[in-house]
Each structure stands twice: as structure tokens, then as C-alpha cells.
């Protein structure tokens, strides 16, 4: 929790230095802050509910087991959401950089298929 607070503080500081927040909405820093906040709230809420149920319900309660069983899959779901938004952001940046003469500041490359991933991995080994 403390590391999340420090990371959030640093990201907000970076966004404030770079200009107004309205102009920053298409940057990677803004995306990381937005998605990280959603992830933190979601996972913290699940963990808090699970912790409350541990102490408030009897040891054989179904609700206690339900929240403990759902925490990891739902955390994975929110992580997948983040990766999809990151991929969408990269696609938008690539599309706009192709139409302009500027080079992109950062490049994120995703493998399109498993075959592409194995081909690129195999080329690195040789």
C-alpha cells in the first residue's frame, strides 16, 4: 500500500510538471495512474471485504471462502483490462506517429499471435 502511495504521488508530480491534465490524457503516465488507481481500489476493496468476513463470520462460512476464492481471478481480470488498455494506447500512438513526421517517444511492441512470439524468441536464441 505504501509503495502504491509513493508511485501515485510521483506520477501525479510528473503529470503536474509536464503541463495541464487535459493535455496529458493521452500519455502513458496518465494511463498508468488511471489504471493503477482502478486496480488499487478494486483489489483493496476485495481484500478488505475478505478480511472483514474472516473475523465477522463463522469458520465454515461460505461467504468467507467465496471472497478468498474470487480475489485472485478478479485481480487477474483487472490486470487483463490494464493490458488491453495499454495495447489500445500503443495502437493509437502508432497510428498517429505514422501520420506525423515525428518519431514516437516510446515504443511498446506486442506479439500478435503465439507463432510470432515463438518466431521472435527462436531468432534470439540463434
Long-range contacts (C-beta under 8 A, 24 or more apart in sequence): 1-44, 4-36, 4-40, 7-36, 8-33, 8-36, 8-37, 11-36, 26-89, 26-92, 26-93, 28-89, 28-106, 31-85, 31-86, 31-89, 35-81, 35-82, 35-85, 35-86, 38-78, 38-81, 39-75, 39-78, 39-79, 39-82, 42-74, 42-75, 42-78, 43-71, 43-74, 43-75, 43-78, 46-70, 46-71, 46-74, 46-75, 47-71
